[in-house]
């Protein structure tokens, strides 16, 4: 029995050694490349080619059905006016719809369950591919029943975003290479190849026209709404590892 136990122990030791040997053999060799790792940022300044405006129609009535109908009538007028002005149906969409019961307060200022009236809010998002018409469209919506502008922003269409992202990435790579060349020269080395490239995300901001964000608008205002397009920056980043010798 002792002989069998000894043989079993030896077999287990040999097996463990074989397993450990296999694991060790599979470990990758450490790279001996000498590297310079840099990050570059590229920026392209351009003019927005798209505007997004969110209008709202708000109505109030003690009868919820009446408030809904009044709201529907006014929003229909807004949508029809936008379509007559040449805004494609695909660029007009409902952004939100809410019915809010406004309750009374008691003598202590505490909210009660008694409803004073109902507020109906219907929001409409409109995308404009001609930014020069932005002020005109705001005025048109207000004239036909919209009484609130919840958000207004200038941005880039998907096509332009991709175009300027490519330009920003090119600029980012150029900056990264310039920094790497400067460092390599300072330490007496030469860049011979690229080891790795990681592309970061790009950033396209929305240029908000804050004067009209969340603003109540009065219908029948004669003055035209001035909206300045301005410029926005598209940025992109890359991280590059260069091999030096």
C-alpha positions in Angstrom: 0.0 0.0 0.0 2.8 2.4 0.9 4.4 1.7 -2.5 1.2 2.5 -4.4 0.7 5.7 -2.4 4.3 6.8 -3.2 3.8 6.1 -6.9 0.5 8.1 -6.9 2.2 11.0 -5.2 5.0 11.1 -7.8 2.4 10.9 -10.6 0.5 13.9 -9.2 3.7 15.9 -8.8 4.6 15.2 -12.4 1.1 16.2 -13.6 1.3 19.5 -11.7 4.7 20.2 -13.1 3.4 19.6 -16.6 0.4 21.9 -16.0 2.6 24.7 -14.6 5.0 24.3 -17.4 2.2 24.7 -20.0 0.9 27.9 -18.4 4.4 29.4 -18.2 5.1 28.5 -21.8 1.9 30.4 -23.0 2.8 33.7 -21.3 3.6 36.3 -24.0 7.1 37.8 -24.1 7.4 41.3 -22.9 7.7 43.8 -25.8 11.1 45.3 -26.1 10.0 48.2 -28.3 11.0 51.6 -27.1 7.9 53.8 -27.3 6.8 57.4 -27.2 3.1 57.7 -26.3 1.3 60.9 -27.2 -2.3 62.2 -27.4 -3.4 64.7 -30.1 -6.5 66.8 -30.3 -7.9 68.3 -33.5 -10.4 71.1 -33.8 -12.4 72.3 -36.8 -14.5 75.5 -36.6 -17.5 75.6 -38.8 -20.9 77.1 -39.2 -24.0 75.1 -38.2 -26.1 73.8 -41.0 -29.1 72.7 -38.9 -31.4 74.2 -36.3 -33.6 72.4 -33.8 -36.4 74.2 -32.1 -38.9 72.8 -29.6 -42.2 74.7 -29.4 -45.0 74.0 -27.0 -48.7 74.8 -26.9 -50.1 75.2 -23.3 -53.8 75.4 -22.6 -55.7 75.5 -19.3 -59.3 74.8 -18.4 -61.3 73.6 -15.5 -62.6 70.8 -17.8 -59.8 68.4 -19.0 -61.6 67.5 -22.2 -62.0 71.2 -23.1 -58.3 71.9 -22.3 -57.3 68.9 -24.6 -59.5 70.1 -27.5 -58.3 73.7 -27.3 -54.7 72.4 -27.3 -55.3 70.1 -30.2 -56.9 72.8 -32.3 -54.0 75.2 -31.7 -51.3 72.6 -32.3 -53.0 71.5 -35.6 -52.8 75.1 -36.7 -49.1 75.3 -35.8 -48.3 72.0 -37.7 -50.3 73.0 -40.8 -48.6 76.4 -40.9 -45.2 74.8 -40.7 -46.1 72.3 -43.5 -47.4 75.2 -45.7 -44.1 76.9 -45.1 -42.3 74.0 -46.7 -41.1 72.1 -43.6 -41.1 68.3 -44.5 -43.4 66.1 -42.3 -40.4 64.0 -41.4 -38.8 67.0 -39.7 -41.8 67.6 -37.5 -42.4 65.3 -34.5 -44.1 65.4 -31.1 -41.6 65.8 -28.4 -43.9 65.4 -25.4 -47.5 65.5 -24.2 -48.6 66.1 -20.6 -51.8 66.7 -18.7 -51.2 68.3 -15.3 -53.9 68.8 -12.7 -53.4 72.0 -10.8 -54.7 71.6 -7.3 -55.9 74.1 -4.8 -54.2 75.0 -1.5 -55.8 75.3 1.9 -55.6 78.2 4.4 -52.2 76.9 5.6 -50.8 76.8 2.1 -50.9 73.0 1.8 -51.8 71.2 -1.4 -55.3 69.6 -1.4 -56.9 67.1 -3.7 -59.3 69.6 -5.2 -58.4 70.4 -8.8 -58.6 74.0 -9.8 -58.0 73.4 -13.5 -56.1 71.2 -15.9 -53.0 72.3 -17.9 -52.3 70.5 -21.2 -48.8 70.8 -22.7 -48.1 69.6 -26.2 -44.4 69.9 -27.4 -43.3 69.9 -31.0 -39.7 69.4 -32.2 -38.9 70.9 -35.6 -35.6 70.4 -37.4 -34.6 73.1 -39.9 -32.1 72.3 -42.6 -32.0 76.0 -43.6 -30.7 77.8 -40.6 -31.4 81.2 -42.1 -35.1 80.5 -41.7 -34.9 79.9 -38.0 -36.3 83.3 -36.9 -39.0 83.1 -39.5 -40.2 79.7 -38.3 -40.2 80.7 -34.7 -42.4 83.7 -35.6 -44.7 81.5 -37.8 -45.3 79.0 -35.0 -46.1 81.7 -32.4 -48.5 83.5 -34.8 -50.4 80.2 -35.2 -50.8 79.2 -31.6 -47.5 78.2 -30.0 -47.0 80.0 -26.8 -43.7 78.6 -25.5 -40.2 77.9 -26.9 -38.7 75.2 -24.7 -35.4 74.8 -26.6 -33.6 76.3 -29.5 -30.2 75.1 -30.8 -27.9 75.2 -33.8 -26.0 72.0 -34.7 -24.6 70.0 -37.6 -26.4 67.4 -39.7 -25.2 63.8 -39.6 -23.4 64.3 -43.0 -21.6 67.4 -41.8 -20.7 65.8 -38.5 -18.9 63.0 -40.3 -17.2 65.3 -42.7 -15.8 67.6 -40.0 -15.0 64.6 -37.6 -12.7 63.3 -40.4 -11.0 66.7 -40.6 -10.6 66.9 -36.9 -9.1 63.5 -36.7 -6.6 64.4 -39.4 -5.6 67.5 -37.4 -5.4 65.3 -34.2 -3.0 62.9 -35.8 -0.8 65.8 -37.1 -0.6 67.2 -33.6 0.3 63.9 -32.1 3.1 63.3 -34.7 4.4 66.8 -34.2 4.6 66.3 -30.4 6.2 62.9 -30.9 8.9 64.3 -33.3 9.7 67.0 -30.9 10.2 64.6 -27.9 12.2 62.1 -30.0 14.5 64.9 -31.2 15.0 66.2 -27.7 16.2 62.7 -26.5 18.2 62.0 -29.5 16.0 59.3 -31.0 14.2 58.7 -34.3 10.6 57.6 -34.9 10.7 54.4 -37.0 7.1 53.1 -36.8 3.7 53.2 -35.2 2.9 50.6 -32.5 -0.7 51.4 -31.7 -3.4 53.9 -32.5 -6.5 54.6 -30.4 -9.2 56.9 -31.8 -11.2 58.8 -29.2 -14.7 60.2 -29.5 -15.5 63.4 -31.3 -17.5 66.3 -29.8 -20.1 68.4 -31.6 -21.6 71.0 -29.3 -25.1 72.5 -29.6 -25.0 76.2 -29.8 -28.0 77.3 -27.7 -30.0 80.5 -28.3 -30.6 80.9 -24.6 -32.9 84.0 -25.0 -35.7 81.8 -26.1 -35.1 78.7 -24.0 -38.2 78.0 -21.8 -39.6 81.4 -22.8 -43.3 82.2 -23.0 -44.2 83.8 -26.3 -47.1 86.1 -27.1 -48.9 85.8 -30.3 -49.3 88.7 -32.6 -45.9 90.3 -32.0 -45.0 92.4 -35.0 -41.2 92.4 -34.4 -39.2 89.7 -36.2 -37.2 87.3 -34.2 -33.4 87.7 -34.8 -31.4 84.5 -34.4 -27.7 84.5 -35.1 -26.1 81.3 -36.3 -22.6 81.8 -35.1 -19.9 79.1 -35.2 -19.2 75.8 -33.4 -16.1 73.7 -32.9 -15.9 70.0 -33.8 -13.1 68.2 -31.8 -11.6 64.7 -31.9 -8.8 63.0 -30.1 -6.3 60.2 -30.9 -3.7 58.4 -28.8 -0.7 57.0 -30.7 2.3 54.9 -29.6 5.4 55.5 -31.8 8.3 53.1 -31.9 11.7 54.9 -31.6 15.3 53.8 -32.1 
